[in-house]
Every structure is written in structure tokens, then in C-alpha cells.
Amino acid sequence: MDEMDVFLDQNQGLRSRFPNEIIFEDYTNEELFTIFKRNVASRNLVIADDLDSLAQLIIRHHSAKENFGNARGVRNLVDKLCEHRNVRIAAMIRSGNRYTKEDLQMIVEEDLQKLL
């Protein structure tokens, strides 16, 4: 029994107030990866193609968890990815290293690894 059934069964008349049930299938890992890449791109960020397999591994890892929120879960992963990137960029700036626009837009392996 899923959480919604438990909720609806808490009150005898509650289920009758929701006579229609719409079932949304979860996205596949491939679809979640596409959502991930689009979400990253919408933030004007870039993940090198050679890191696609690592990103797919991360999505498989997180989507296997019981409380993973599907597309919302992917959005949360991208939010965390951006946080890790921001910390890395801030450290670069504090240390006085020079950086380019590409450095600011690039997601590197170090950023992705922190999602595992």
C-alpha cells in the first residue's frame, strides 16, 4: 500500500471525495538524464561529454532511493550540483587564481562526485 492509500484510508469518507485516480509513471533513468542535462543547460552551465556516464551513475544511484522525487529529485540534484560548483569557484577566487567564463560555466568531475 502506498502513502496516498494510507492517507485516504485514514478517514472513511475521504476516498469517496477523490473518485478519479490518475497514475503517472516514473521517468526512466534515460529520461531523468535528459531532464538533468536540460536543467543544467538552462542555468547556462556545461558538463563535459566525458562526464555523462558519471552523471548517469549518479541519477541511477539517487533514483533507486525510495524517497526520490523523480523530476523534482533531478532538480534537487542540479541545485546541489550548483552549490558544489559555487563553493569550488569561491575557493578559486579566494586563492587568487585566474578564471575564465568557461571556468565559471563548467561542471567538473569534482562537482559531480560530491553528489554520490
Backbone hydrogen bonds, N-H to C=O, Kabsch-Sander energy under -0.5 kcal/mol:
donor,donor_aa,acceptor,acceptor_aa,energy
6,V,2,D,-1.9
7,F,3,E,-2.4
8,L,4,M,-2.8
9,D,5,D,-2.0
10,Q,7,F,-1.3
11,N,8,L,-0.7
14,L,11,N,-1.2
15,R,8,L,-0.7
15,R,11,N,-0.7
17,R,13,G,-0.6
17,R,14,L,-1.4
18,F,15,R,-1.5
23,I,21,E,-0.5
24,F,22,I,-0.6
25,E,23,I,-0.6
32,L,28,T,-2.6
33,F,29,N,-2.2
34,T,30,E,-2.0
35,I,31,E,-2.4
36,F,32,L,-2.5
37,K,33,F,-2.8
38,R,34,T,-2.4
39,N,35,I,-2.5
40,V,36,F,-2.4
41,A,37,K,-2.5
42,S,38,R,-2.3
43,R,39,N,-0.6
43,R,40,V,-1.2
44,N,41,A,-2.1
45,L,40,V,-1.7
46,V,105,Q,-2.8
48,A,107,I,-0.8
51,L,48,A,-2.3
52,D,49,D,-1.7
55,A,51,L,-2.4
56,Q,52,D,-2.6
57,L,53,S,-2.1
58,I,54,L,-2.2
59,I,55,A,-2.1
60,R,56,Q,-2.6
61,H,57,L,-2.7
62,H,58,I,-2.5
63,S,59,I,-3.0
64,A,60,R,-1.2
65,K,62,H,-1.4
68,F,65,K,-1.4
72,R,69,G,-1.7
74,V,70,N,-2.0
75,R,71,A,-2.2
76,N,72,R,-2.3
77,L,73,G,-2.1
78,V,74,V,-2.5
79,D,75,R,-2.3
80,K,76,N,-2.3
81,L,77,L,-2.7
82,C,78,V,-2.4
83,E,79,D,-1.9
84,H,80,K,-2.4
85,R,81,L,-2.3
86,N,82,C,-2.8
87,V,83,E,-2.2
88,R,84,H,-2.1
89,I,85,R,-2.7
90,A,86,N,-2.6
91,A,87,V,-2.1
92,M,88,R,-1.9
93,I,89,I,-2.4
94,R,90,A,-2.8
95,S,91,A,-2.0
96,G,93,I,-1.4
97,N,92,M,-1.8
104,L,100,T,-1.7
105,Q,101,K,-1.5
106,M,102,E,-1.6
107,I,46,V,-3.5
108,V,106,M,-0.6
111,D,108,V,-0.8
112,L,108,V,-1.7
113,Q,109,E,-3.0
114,K,110,E,-1.1
115,L,112,L,-2.2
116,L,113,Q,-1.5
